[in-house]
Amino acid sequence: MSQAPGPETSLLGEASLTASRLHGRLLAAHDRMARASGLTAARWQILETVAERPRTVSDTARHLGTRRQSVQRIADALVDAGLAEYLPNPAHSRARLLSPTEEGHEALRGPAPERTRMARALLAELGEEELRHTLARMEALSEAVARWERR
């Protein structure tokens, strides 16, 4: 006989729904910002990730917490559009590194002013301490879910 869901199940559901809503709203905002540079939020996110340092598709997927196949599809589209390129990987001959081209770096600069305006507005509304606390709690929840998945 199974137990009825308790308040912890409802709390997990609320956390999941809130995270999903936030993710959807951020993606919509990033899509609007990125559109001026001919990017989507997903392309922008991957380009920005590999602009930090060239990464393999698998490393990029792990960094973003998503599936390798999804990143591979977008990475190939970025390469086809001339916004990124595959570079040799000295650590692994078959797993090439994805890196933005000069056009990719230029595309990343396009949404920056609007992103700065958004960040300043959120900071003014919520305050730096609240934003840092929220980020720390979101990261702690993310790590706890990852630990649960590995068990």
Secondary structure, DSSP 8 states (H G I E B T S, - for coil): ------HHHHHHHHHHHHHHHHHHHHHHHHHHHHHTTT--HHHHHHHHHHHHS-B-HHHHHHHHTS-HHHHHHHHHHHHHTTSEEEE--TT-SSS-EEEE-HHHHHHHHTTHHHHHHHHHHHHHHH-HHHHHHHHHHHHHHHHHHHHHHH-
